[in-house]
């Protein structure tokens, strides 16, 4: 009987230990800490307090009594205040999550490691936060430009084709005007020589004026078509130039995205581990 009681007691203890271990694992995050994401945005600084409404590369915006306070530069915050900032929901989400709505087969693991290394190499918490915000802003802008690039290329291709047809028509009508002008001269010469009457000369002049009017209308259409094609081509050039500029800026920091075709969008990124480690260090 005692052996049976001991066996049942042992099983209960083992079950409780297993449940406790399971709960511990379930609440652990990537940083290995028990920190959970913040749920509030109220921030108390040394000289002001309010709800965090904006955190971007330009700094911090607090709201107090339904009024937005003047923007606060991150460089003006103390390390303790920056630590407190990390405990707000908006700051935490803005530093740990990169959302990408574009489909891609590219894994974000490599870029996540690059971003982790840059965070860990930061000389101060202010520098870490500022650099992270700048990088994520560049990645969003990169995806924005890249998202519009295929459509703009398709539109430019269509407008270029339309412009080519209109320009070909203009060239054909231009040749017709040249031929009509030659007929006018020939008719005038023939009438002067007495081999043609006045009606033939007038008919040639009427034909010439009609062909000139057609060329003018064709030229107007060509101007519109060429301007539209040029605008579409410039948009493609701008999107590509923006991608190249962003790629160059990011490469200087150790983040690599294509600066020329073949492009691919930045995938979704999860970056909690280094931020949670920073929170845990406090």
C-alpha positions as MATLAB code, in Angstrom:
seq = 'XXXXXXXXXXXXXXXXXXXXXXXXXXXXXXXXXXXXXXXXXXXXXXXXXXXXXXXXXXXXXXXXXXXXXXXXXXXXXXXXXXXXXXXXXXXXXXXXXXXXXXXXXXXXXXXXXXXXXXXXXXXXXXXXXXXXXXXXXXXXXXXXXXXXXXXXXXXXXXXXXXXXXXXXXXXXXXXXXXXXXXXXXXXXXXXXXXXXXXXXXXXXXXXXXXXXXXXXXXXXXXXXXXXXXXXXXXXXXXXXXXXXXXXXXXXXXXXXXXXXXXXXXXXXXXXXXXXXXXXXXX';
ca = [
       0.000    0.000    0.000;
       2.831    2.384    0.907;
       4.574    1.541   -2.382;
       1.426    2.406   -4.313;
       1.062    5.718   -2.421;
       4.709    6.580   -3.102;
       4.277    5.807   -6.814;
       1.170    7.989   -7.116;
       2.889   10.848   -5.250;
       5.922   10.622   -7.534;
       3.759   10.758  -10.638;
       1.933   13.846   -9.330;
       5.217   15.621   -8.583;
       6.597   14.757  -12.016;
       3.405   16.013  -13.668;
       3.584   19.317  -11.790;
       7.230   19.781  -12.748;
       6.430   19.044  -16.384;
       3.566   21.569  -16.406;
       5.757   24.202  -14.774;
       8.532   23.611  -17.281;
       6.035   23.796  -20.131;
       4.731   27.135  -18.879;
       8.277   28.455  -18.585;
       9.076   27.516  -22.165;
       5.793   28.930  -23.425;
       6.518   32.373  -21.987;
      10.142   32.546  -23.077;
      10.898   34.841  -25.980;
      13.733   34.761  -28.493;
      16.032   36.604  -26.099;
      15.648   33.859  -23.524;
      14.027   36.213  -20.986;
      10.572   36.204  -19.464;
       9.844   39.715  -20.743;
       6.552   40.229  -22.476;
       5.772   42.967  -25.015;
       4.587   46.198  -23.376;
       0.862   46.907  -23.394;
       0.771   50.634  -22.573;
       2.117   53.844  -24.087;
       2.232   56.161  -21.064;
       5.742   57.546  -20.651;
       7.080   59.573  -17.725;
      10.163   61.676  -18.450;
      12.002   63.999  -16.097;
      10.159   67.101  -17.251;
       7.056   65.824  -19.018;
       4.703   62.844  -19.179;
       2.162   61.667  -21.721;
       1.106   59.003  -24.159;
       3.584   58.051  -26.863;
       1.903   58.773  -30.188;
       4.809   58.917  -32.653;
       8.313   57.489  -32.680;
      10.266   57.921  -35.889;
      13.613   59.114  -37.192;
      12.683   62.695  -36.260;
      12.104   61.862  -32.615;
       9.315   61.337  -30.136;
       5.848   62.897  -29.903;
       3.846   62.719  -26.674;
       0.191   63.551  -26.160;
      -1.040   65.120  -22.954;
      -4.557   66.388  -22.300;
      -5.508   65.749  -25.949;
      -2.649   67.975  -27.115;
       0.467   66.894  -28.976;
       3.608   68.152  -27.265;
       6.635   69.465  -29.202;
       8.764   66.722  -30.714;
      11.522   65.419  -28.457;
      14.851   64.368  -29.963;
      16.107   60.946  -28.899;
      19.556   62.425  -28.299;
      18.014   64.619  -25.577;
      16.791   61.629  -23.548;
      18.853   60.039  -20.802;
      19.646   56.299  -20.847;
      17.019   55.755  -18.147;
      14.420   57.620  -20.183;
      15.296   55.597  -23.267;
      14.906   52.408  -21.248;
      11.486   53.627  -20.178;
      10.675   54.353  -23.815;
      11.398   50.713  -24.684;
       8.649   49.744  -22.255;
       5.983   51.431  -24.364;
       3.952   49.515  -26.890;
       4.499   51.897  -29.832;
       8.275   52.063  -29.363;
       8.599   48.320  -28.889;
       6.554   47.498  -31.979;
       8.343   50.137  -34.045;
      11.744   48.674  -33.187;
      10.967   44.964  -33.348;
       8.573   44.414  -36.258;
       8.908   45.104  -39.969;
       5.754   44.332  -41.914;
       5.970   43.568  -45.625;
       2.789   43.299  -47.621;
       4.588   42.169  -50.760;
       4.979   38.527  -51.632;
       8.532   37.251  -51.615;
      10.340   33.944  -51.347;
      13.334   35.624  -49.738;
      14.054   34.654  -46.140;
      14.472   37.434  -43.628;
      16.867   35.461  -41.400;
      20.034   36.957  -42.904;
      18.750   40.517  -42.649;
      17.521   39.905  -39.114;
      21.045   38.839  -38.109;
      22.498   41.925  -39.808;
      20.108   44.160  -37.886;
      20.885   42.369  -34.630;
      24.611   42.905  -35.139;
      24.121   46.599  -35.892;
      22.020   46.973  -32.733;
      24.596   45.192  -30.604;
      27.422   47.307  -32.060;
      25.671   50.560  -31.152;
      27.671   52.727  -28.771;
      24.628   53.941  -26.842;
      20.947   53.118  -26.539;
      20.088   56.399  -28.280;
      22.298   55.421  -31.216;
      20.817   51.917  -31.329;
      17.257   53.203  -31.433;
      18.002   55.994  -33.918;
      19.896   53.685  -36.285;
      17.178   51.030  -36.102;
      14.484   53.591  -36.899;
      16.480   54.948  -39.861;
      17.100   51.468  -41.265;
      13.464   50.383  -40.966;
      12.329   53.655  -42.553;
      14.673   52.998  -45.482;
      13.402   49.437  -45.813;
       9.802   50.659  -45.922;
      10.690   53.277  -48.538;
      12.558   50.639  -50.545;
       9.511   48.363  -50.582;
       7.287   51.323  -51.473;
       9.357   52.186  -54.554;
       9.776   48.566  -55.504;
       6.039   47.964  -55.160;
       5.230   50.573  -57.805;
       8.110   49.709  -60.147;
       6.525   46.759  -62.070;
       3.293   48.661  -62.705;
       5.153   51.789  -63.783;
       7.297   49.719  -66.154;
       4.176   48.155  -67.699;
       2.554   51.568  -68.148;
       5.740   53.007  -69.655;
       5.946   50.103  -72.094;
       2.343   50.667  -73.182;
       2.806   54.427  -73.597;
       6.047   53.924  -75.523;
       4.267   51.611  -77.929;
       1.421   54.099  -78.413;
       3.886   56.928  -78.972;
       5.742   54.864  -81.565;
       2.534   54.334  -83.561;
       1.642   58.040  -83.387;
       5.170   59.068  -84.385;
       5.126   56.683  -87.326;
       1.819   58.214  -88.451;
       3.283   61.685  -88.122;
       6.274   60.715  -90.225;
       3.981   59.283  -92.917;
       1.867   62.433  -93.004;
       5.000   64.542  -93.117;
       6.144   62.685  -96.219;
       2.693   63.278  -97.745;
       3.025   67.020  -97.151;
       6.416   67.030  -98.851;
       4.932   65.230 -101.843;
       1.946   67.620 -101.945;
       4.269   70.631 -101.875;
       6.126   69.173 -104.852;
       2.822   68.731 -106.703;
       1.953   72.393 -106.072;
       5.248   73.512 -107.568;
       4.806   71.186 -110.504;
       1.264   72.474 -111.143;
       2.434   76.096 -110.939;
       5.235   75.387 -113.404;
       2.910   73.520 -115.763;
       0.381   76.370 -115.746;
       3.186   78.876 -116.411;
       4.266   76.765 -119.351;
       0.686   76.484 -120.586;
       0.459   72.708 -120.136;
      -1.977   72.850 -117.174;
      -4.999   74.973 -116.327;
      -5.759   77.070 -113.255;
      -8.047   74.350 -111.802;
      -5.176   71.859 -111.626;
      -3.033   74.389 -109.773;
      -5.820   75.214 -107.288;
      -6.522   71.539 -106.685;
      -2.864   70.920 -105.871;
      -2.855   73.856 -103.444;
      -6.046   72.614 -101.722;
      -4.531   69.161 -101.347;
      -1.389   70.680  -99.837;
      -3.371   72.713  -97.278;
      -5.405   69.656  -96.276;
      -2.277   67.540  -95.787;
      -0.661   70.333  -93.725;
      -3.749   70.455  -91.455;
      -3.559   66.682  -91.014;
       0.125   66.919  -90.082;
      -0.619   69.601  -87.503;
      -3.293   67.423  -85.891;
      -0.959   64.416  -85.984;
       1.811   66.525  -84.445;
      -0.501   67.545  -81.581;
      -1.283   63.890  -80.924;
       2.416   63.054  -81.049;
       3.251   65.776  -78.520;
       0.688   64.376  -76.084;
       1.797   60.771  -76.635;
       5.497   61.606  -76.305;
       4.944   63.676  -73.159;
       2.947   60.858  -71.596;
       5.588   58.301  -72.501;
       8.383   60.553  -71.210;
       6.553   61.033  -67.908;
       6.041   57.279  -67.515;
       9.687   56.566  -68.363;
      10.813   59.185  -65.846;
       8.712   57.543  -63.164;
      10.431   54.221  -63.828;
      13.802   55.981  -63.680;
      12.874   57.653  -60.388;
      11.743   54.417  -58.732;
      14.942   52.670  -59.809;
      17.093   55.610  -58.694;
      15.375   55.623  -55.309;
      15.997   51.896  -54.879;
      19.660   52.406  -55.774;
      20.047   55.322  -53.349;
      18.416   53.376  -50.512;
      20.501   50.304  -51.302;
      23.673   52.432  -51.140;
      22.705   53.949  -47.779;
      21.869   50.560  -46.282;
      25.027   48.928  -47.643;
      27.086   51.499  -45.732;
      25.515   50.115  -42.543;
      25.859   46.464  -43.488;
      22.312   45.853  -44.764;
      22.128   44.549  -48.321;
      19.190   44.909  -50.715;
      19.412   44.916  -54.538;
      20.293   48.273  -56.063;
      19.550   47.106  -59.622;
      17.490   44.384  -61.329;
      16.752   41.714  -60.363;
      14.977   43.391  -57.433;
      13.191   41.612  -54.605;
      11.152   43.150  -51.777;
      12.337   43.124  -48.183;
      10.523   40.265  -46.393;
       8.759   40.552  -43.012;
      11.245   40.824  -40.126;
      11.032   39.944  -36.433;
      13.606   41.644  -34.217;
      12.525   41.166  -30.602;
      15.591   39.309  -29.303;
      18.047   42.210  -29.143;
      15.450   44.673  -27.859;
      14.310   42.254  -25.155;
      17.928   41.696  -24.189;
      18.265   45.479  -23.828;
      15.164   45.587  -21.654;
      16.379   42.678  -19.545;
      19.747   44.351  -18.996;
      17.953   47.082  -17.098;
];
